[in-house]
């Protein structure tokens, strides 16, 4: 394997936007001015309600879609400037694990071929070597090698998700986009997969972009968390600081929605009211002001700038002067 | 109607002392499959008391939804109740004819399912669907039906219900749709509401709102709730008592505080320890192996192959239901 260069970020969003034009005057601003840096060996978790742009963000990270404004960089290279060789390098360095292991594995391929497929596509590795590699990957993800000759329908959900992870690891990627990797799994299987993802990162230094909705799980896996609301990052901080000292009222609302870990804590939180407004006509100023319990007059007029707060950034007028 | 009828209990408000509203005894359900008869529920027993919330927790295939569906008579065609009783109001519901059961379903016991998009008919307006329930459950028609529909929607905190009646399901958000489903479920003033993973498809914020609403409805209607879930934090948030299911059997049962503070069954203990808690960073406990498939039953305890403390007895013979403190039982040889 080529040497890891730790100083270059694996993935970087620079003021990146993605707007979808539905008609001349109807534009969905799925992403708006995203700044995000993912270093090698790190995990950034992205949280927010449905419709906040998490999935669009992951599509941009996978270069499945191009930004309509700003830049997305993979290891300091701007996607727009990718040549043939850059694309090849990109595709051999980035992988994804999706939520549903029932639809993300080809039902007509055996496990061995599923895991080795990225190697076929990206290298001229001889078949014998590929298959030996697939067998080692089965060990890595804790599946018996006997499963190599099975088809996906012969495996349980947790086993399938391990196959999906093994496939992602086959080419020793630098970046893995994890889109809700455990939400479709049974509770007793989730912790197996979560521990596996953490161990693999520690051993091999993968960068993870983790899309999730359960704050406790995302915080457990991630070094930093970006909180998204209607296409914007409203707060980003280390997991520990974001959980213990959330600044943005939306982050506070998400934390309040987290249910009790013990019956003694029940009913202690007032959940955030309302729902995410349509991204077709987001509220002016701070998008969140319509649901914000601390909204001020300025919030409906002026979009707040991101200012630094502890180890992170927050975009909220409450901290405008103090920052 | 039913809720206003004579109460079977002399102390409808006393929660602990009165006779249970619903008694399930040794309920056994079998499915006919290509591989022969498969036992999906094996001698499941529990009580539901008036006004309380009972959580039934389990993973996929544990039998929690089959339990709910057997009570509601919504089992698929290849399933059959082969033993046990479901007693409500002094009667065994399993002995009622389909016609008699119509007086129970929706009126005495009602249900909210996981996915509000599939429990609502996409081609009818909300008003029609809520109105249908009002007509069936209460015999109201015309203006009286519409007025009652608006009341029901208002009761589940749907803003501007008069306008919402004209919406189709796709014009509403998931959270709003689940409220509509709940309004429909409450049309017959039931005393028992069975919720089968009602918040699994919802965002965390909307889930919290819905659970809050459910608490309010429980108070307002004096509902007893059976909450089917895979999520222990929903149990912590909502339930008074808990039954933990694994492989078609209730493995452990007890007061919610008792279960969280002194879980006796190794499966319950492992499940509680395998969920990340907000802000904690210790390595998660895992449960090795996979949930069993009910097709090939081994002798002994069904959890034994994955159990960290199983010994030869556990692998050889089925554990008894051990009574622990108070109301707390555990189906385990090693329970203390």
Interface residues (C-beta under 8 A of the other chain):
Chain A: X49 X50 X156 X157 X158 X159 X186 X187 X188 X189 X190 X191 X192 X194 X195 X213 X214 X215 X216 X217 X219 X220 X240 X243 X244 X253 X254 X255 X256 X257 X258 X259 X260 X261 X262 X263 X264 X265 X266 X267 X269 X271 X272 X273 X275
Chain B: X59 X60 X173 X174 X175 X176 X203 X204 X205 X206 X207 X208 X209 X211 X212 X215 X230 X231 X232 X233 X234 X235 X236 X237 X238 X239 X256 X257 X260 X270 X271 X274 X275 X276 X277 X278 X279 X280 X281 X283 X284 X285 X286 X287 X288 X290 X291 X306
